[in-house]
Amino acid sequence: MITDETEMESWLREFLGTYSGVAGSVHVRQGDGVALAAAVNLPPKVREVTAFVPRGKGMAGLALERGVAVQSCNIQTDDSGVVRPGARAVNAQAAVAIPVRDENGDVAAIVGIAFAGERAEFLDAELQSMENHARALLDRVQGVFQ
């Protein structure tokens, strides 16, 4: 069971390795937003501005609001409004923010993963695999969400 940030970061590194991600984050539900609980390869400025993400802002906030994965083909060039300007400081292109639901079906966390290359779009099967893997996180983080 994960009980602290160091263990959550280890889980995140494993998750990134499984899906060939180069950077990532775990945000846990806090009020009407999500708070950064772990990060890998995010510049200090990005960690600072994403320490708390309100519902509906940026990829993590939109994933919280919509309850579905939010993706960008290339965070460096995305002008859809999904990607916040600070995210461009991450040395990556494609990215996905994945909502993780608790046993009641409520979004309890958002797992973000970024990739070195650009992607046209993620296949439903890829997103489902990442969501299933991320959901397993809840089984290991009992104390973090309370």
C-alpha positions as CSV (number, residue, x, y, z in Angstrom):
1,M,0.0,0.0,0.0
2,I,1.3,3.5,-0.9
3,T,1.2,5.8,2.0
4,D,3.4,8.7,1.0
5,E,4.6,10.8,-2.0
6,T,7.9,8.8,-2.4
7,E,5.9,5.6,-2.9
8,M,3.4,7.3,-5.2
9,E,6.3,8.7,-7.3
10,S,7.7,5.1,-7.6
11,W,4.3,3.9,-8.8
12,L,4.2,6.8,-11.3
13,R,7.7,5.9,-12.6
14,E,6.5,2.3,-13.1
15,F,3.4,3.6,-14.9
16,L,5.4,5.8,-17.2
17,G,7.8,2.9,-18.0
18,T,4.9,0.6,-18.8
19,Y,3.5,3.1,-21.4
20,S,6.8,4.6,-22.5
21,G,5.9,8.0,-21.0
22,V,8.7,10.6,-20.4
23,A,6.9,12.7,-17.8
24,G,3.9,12.4,-15.6
25,S,1.9,13.5,-12.5
26,V,-0.6,12.2,-10.0
27,H,-3.1,14.8,-8.7
28,V,-5.5,13.7,-5.9
29,R,-8.9,15.2,-5.3
30,Q,-9.0,18.1,-3.0
31,G,-12.2,20.1,-2.7
32,D,-13.2,21.5,-6.1
33,G,-9.9,20.6,-7.8
34,V,-6.9,18.3,-7.6
35,A,-3.6,18.7,-5.7
36,L,-0.3,17.5,-7.0
37,A,0.8,14.3,-5.1
38,A,3.7,13.1,-7.3
39,A,5.5,14.2,-10.4
40,V,8.3,12.8,-12.6
41,N,10.3,15.0,-15.0
42,L,8.2,18.1,-14.5
43,P,10.2,21.3,-14.2
44,P,9.9,23.1,-10.9
45,K,7.8,25.9,-12.4
46,V,5.3,23.4,-13.7
47,R,5.2,21.7,-10.3
48,E,4.6,25.1,-8.8
49,V,1.7,26.1,-11.1
50,T,0.1,22.7,-10.9
51,A,0.3,22.3,-7.1
52,F,-3.5,22.8,-7.2
53,V,-5.5,22.6,-10.3
54,P,-9.2,23.8,-10.2
55,R,-12.0,21.9,-11.9
56,G,-12.1,22.8,-15.6
57,K,-8.6,24.3,-15.9
58,G,-5.9,22.6,-17.9
59,M,-5.9,18.9,-18.8
60,A,-6.1,17.7,-15.2
61,G,-8.9,20.1,-14.3
62,L,-10.8,19.2,-17.5
63,A,-10.4,15.4,-16.8
64,L,-11.9,16.1,-13.4
65,E,-14.8,18.1,-14.8
66,R,-15.6,15.8,-17.7
67,G,-14.8,12.5,-16.0
68,V,-13.1,11.2,-19.1
69,A,-9.5,11.1,-20.4
70,V,-8.4,14.4,-21.9
71,Q,-5.6,14.2,-24.5
72,S,-3.4,16.5,-26.6
73,C,-1.6,15.4,-29.8
74,N,1.2,17.9,-29.0
75,I,1.2,20.0,-25.9
76,Q,3.9,22.3,-27.6
77,T,1.5,23.4,-30.4
78,D,-2.0,22.8,-29.0
79,D,-4.1,25.9,-29.3
80,S,-7.4,24.3,-28.3
81,G,-7.4,25.8,-24.8
82,V,-7.0,22.3,-23.2
83,V,-3.3,22.8,-22.6
84,R,-2.2,25.7,-20.3
85,P,0.8,27.7,-21.4
86,G,3.0,26.5,-18.5
87,A,2.6,22.9,-19.7
88,R,4.9,23.7,-22.7
89,A,7.8,23.8,-20.3
90,V,7.6,20.0,-20.1
91,N,10.0,18.3,-22.6
92,A,7.2,16.2,-24.3
93,Q,4.6,16.4,-27.0
94,A,1.6,14.1,-26.7
95,A,-0.1,13.9,-23.3
96,V,-3.2,12.3,-21.6
97,A,-4.8,13.2,-18.3
98,I,-6.7,10.1,-17.0
99,P,-9.4,10.2,-14.3
100,V,-9.2,7.6,-11.6
101,R,-12.5,6.7,-10.0
102,D,-13.1,5.4,-6.5
103,E,-15.5,2.6,-5.6
104,N,-18.4,5.1,-5.7
105,G,-17.6,6.2,-9.2
106,D,-16.3,9.6,-8.2
107,V,-13.1,11.0,-9.6
108,A,-10.5,10.6,-6.8
109,A,-7.3,11.3,-8.8
110,I,-6.0,12.3,-12.1
111,V,-2.9,10.5,-13.6
112,G,-1.1,12.5,-16.3
113,I,1.3,11.0,-18.7
114,A,3.3,12.7,-21.5
115,F,5.2,11.2,-24.4
116,A,8.3,12.2,-26.3
117,G,6.6,12.2,-29.7
118,E,3.5,13.6,-31.2
119,R,0.4,11.3,-31.5
120,A,-2.5,11.8,-33.9
121,E,-4.9,10.3,-31.3
122,F,-4.9,7.6,-28.7
123,L,-6.8,4.4,-29.5
124,D,-9.7,3.6,-27.2
125,A,-8.0,0.4,-26.2
126,E,-4.8,2.3,-25.2
127,L,-6.8,4.7,-23.1
128,Q,-8.7,1.9,-21.5
129,S,-5.5,0.1,-20.7
130,M,-4.0,3.2,-19.1
131,E,-7.3,3.8,-17.2
132,N,-7.3,0.3,-15.8
133,H,-3.7,0.5,-14.7
134,A,-4.3,3.9,-13.1
135,R,-7.4,2.5,-11.3
136,A,-5.2,-0.1,-9.7
137,L,-3.4,2.9,-8.0
138,L,-6.4,3.4,-5.7
139,D,-5.9,-0.1,-4.2
140,R,-2.4,1.0,-3.2
141,V,-3.0,4.6,-1.9
142,Q,-5.5,4.2,0.9
143,G,-4.0,6.8,3.3
144,V,-3.3,9.4,0.7
145,F,-6.9,10.0,-0.3
146,Q,-8.2,10.5,3.3
